[in-house]
Amino acid sequence: MALAEIGRFNRFEAHILVGRLESEGIPAVAFDAEASIADGSAFLIPVRVMVDEDDVEAAGAILRGLPDF
């Protein structure tokens, strides 16, 4: 299983998107969500949403169907 990035989002959007993808049967993970939390810049660092490379097309279709993405 190789992971592929489908986008970078703010921390909240990334976790919402992961939940949406998983509700559609696409395993997803948010990378870097806890980066630099100690120095207060956690909300400035984009969070990468990753899926299996075989799920990129399906995840992209879901992403394009969402408002404001």
C-alpha positions as CSV (number, residue, x, y, z in Angstrom):
1,M,0.0,0.0,0.0
2,A,1.5,3.3,-1.1
3,L,0.0,6.5,0.1
4,A,-0.7,9.5,-2.1
5,E,-1.6,13.1,-1.1
6,I,-4.9,14.4,-2.3
7,G,-4.5,17.9,-0.9
8,R,-3.4,20.2,1.9
9,F,-6.0,21.8,4.1
10,N,-6.3,23.6,7.4
11,R,-6.4,21.3,10.4
12,F,-10.2,21.3,10.8
13,E,-11.0,20.8,7.1
14,A,-8.5,17.9,6.9
15,H,-10.2,16.0,9.7
16,I,-13.6,16.6,8.3
17,L,-12.5,15.4,4.9
18,V,-10.9,12.3,6.5
19,G,-14.2,11.5,8.1
20,R,-16.1,12.0,4.9
21,L,-13.7,9.7,2.9
22,E,-13.9,7.0,5.6
23,S,-17.7,7.2,5.6
24,E,-17.5,6.4,1.8
25,G,-15.3,3.4,2.5
26,I,-12.0,5.1,1.6
27,P,-9.4,4.8,4.3
28,A,-7.7,8.2,4.8
29,V,-5.2,9.8,7.2
30,A,-4.3,13.4,8.1
31,F,-0.5,13.9,8.2
32,D,1.1,16.8,10.1
33,A,-2.0,17.6,12.1
34,E,-0.1,17.9,15.3
35,A,3.1,19.5,13.9
36,S,4.5,22.4,15.9
37,I,1.7,22.4,18.4
38,A,4.2,23.3,21.1
39,D,5.2,26.6,19.6
40,G,1.7,27.7,18.8
41,S,1.9,27.5,15.0
42,A,-0.3,24.4,14.7
43,F,-3.0,26.2,12.8
44,L,-0.5,27.7,10.3
45,I,0.9,24.4,9.0
46,P,-1.2,22.8,6.2
47,V,-2.3,19.2,6.9
48,R,-1.8,16.6,4.2
49,V,-4.7,14.3,3.6
50,M,-3.5,10.9,2.3
51,V,-5.2,7.9,0.8
52,D,-4.0,4.7,-0.8
53,E,-2.9,5.4,-4.4
54,D,-5.6,3.1,-5.7
55,D,-8.2,5.4,-4.1
56,V,-7.0,8.7,-5.4
57,E,-9.5,9.0,-8.2
58,A,-12.5,8.1,-6.0
59,A,-11.3,10.5,-3.3
60,G,-10.8,13.2,-5.8
61,A,-14.4,12.8,-7.0
62,I,-15.7,13.1,-3.5
63,L,-13.5,16.2,-2.9
64,R,-14.7,17.9,-6.1
65,G,-18.3,17.3,-5.0
66,L,-17.9,19.1,-1.7
67,P,-18.6,22.9,-1.4
68,D,-15.5,25.2,-0.8
69,F,-13.0,22.5,-1.8
